[in-house]
Amino acid sequence: MRICKGIALSFCIVLFVFPFISFAASGVTLTTLSGGTDIPANTAGVGGSGAFTSLTGLSIAEGAIGNIKSGTITVTAPAGFEFDTTNPATVTVTSSTGNPATNINHLNSGDFIPSVTTANSIYFTITSQSTSARNTLTWGSVWIRPVAVASITNSDIMLSSTDSIVGLTLPMSVGVVSELYIPPTISSINITTPATKLVYKVGDTLDITGLVVTGTYSDGSNKIENITPTNITGFDSSLPVKGQIVTIDVIGKTTTYTVDIETPTPVVTSIKDINIISDVVWKKGNSPYIIGRNVSVSDNGKLTIEAGTTVVFNSEIKVNGGKVYVNGTKANPVNIAGTQVPYTSSVGFNVTNEGELYTEWMSCKTFHVCVLLLRGGKIYINHSEFSDINNGIAYGEYGVLDVQNTYFRNGRFGISGNFGSSGNPFEKFTGNSAVIHAAYNYFDGMYQGGYFQYSTRQGLVNVDFKVENNTFKTNNT
């Protein structure tokens, strides 16, 4: 049997005793304590409710007069448990005689022996034994609880005496208690402090900085939960959306909040009045780059334009002895564009004076001339596209032009020019050479697809001219 004081039990101490079973000792009969089965860990004095559980049944009945000898008899709580000092235990003397002079401590049958209850023990002293009738000692109001929330099993409540009790080997166990701890389960979660970031741009990653989530448990306690992105579902920043529902899950308990996904503010990088004389890289994340006046790449200068970057020309980039690398990929070409349609921007890249231009997967649109080659410039174009243009590539005077695997669509001239000539008919290019390589290019919808010519009249020498395996469709050649 178990009686609990001050709480409806949901966690329990196990008291393994032998309730209602007497140990027949030579001389006395001992009945042990019962009622401590599954004492709740949440009734502990520290960290629990502090409620006590009642233990009942402890008694010692004499089989012969004087079996219980004079001395101090003590019942001791095991480590991790404590008795209720605010509701002290009682010890009652009963006998078959009405003469108190023959009873223990000369008490009337039914009287209490004065006893002391401390947190660790219950004790009293017998100053005189029974003399003409057998007596029984019965303990009452024994209340016990765990000291702290823990898990303790098989702990003995001990009986001892400073003298002897005939038939008992002292000290001995008069009950076994154990504290059973059952962790509380989570009942619900709530957001106590929202995340700092509730407005995102398209492409942003989830940020839960500042988010505080509190769990409520079956024992009424609250705890701040450890929330990581793995607890979050529903976040998707791939498209703009207002009021996107984001769900937080902690062991099956959920709560939600909302975020907004906005279109990112475009990044615009303005480039003007600059002469590049060292290594410079233009990145996709900083594009579009808007080209203004007076932009050049001079000797020792190197400009690299990364895949996916967009460059818009209001004025030309003059590659005047320096080098430009346009490093697009098939999936992420570099986009080169004039500002208006059709063809109102004058020149994109003006490559001259031993300047060099290398392009892979460049898309060039809406120019009067996208690439201009003059005076010893070198141009190497591969896997690129020129469309909606007046002139894709124009060349003159002398230099190197190498164009391969490139498309020319919807415009006037794909490639045009005349090495060995310039606007000044008296200008000489004595000793200079010209290289034209054009292979595996495709011209479609151009008024004039490819116009390749050179002249040696102005002193041009060492001409290397190879035009082969090009395809011309719906245009003049």
Protein Blocks (a to p, Z undefined) as FASTA:
>chain_A
ZZdehiacfbdcdddddehiacddehiacdddehieoiafklcfghpaopacddehiacd
dfbghkaccddddddddehiacdfklccddddddfbfbfklmghhiaehiacdddddfkb
ccdddfbdcfkbccddddehiacddfbdcddehiacddddfbdcehiacdddfbdcdddd
dddddfbdcdfbdcfblcdcehiacdfehiacddddfkopacdddddfklpghiackbgc
ehiacdddeehiacddddddddddddddddehiacfbdcdddfklpccdddehiacdehi
acdddehiacddfbdcddehiacdddddfklccddddfbdehkafbfcdceehiacddeh
iadehifblbaceehiacddehiadehifblbdcehiaddddehiacehifbfcecdehi
afblkbccehiacddddehiacehiablbdcdddfklopahiacddehiacehiaZZ
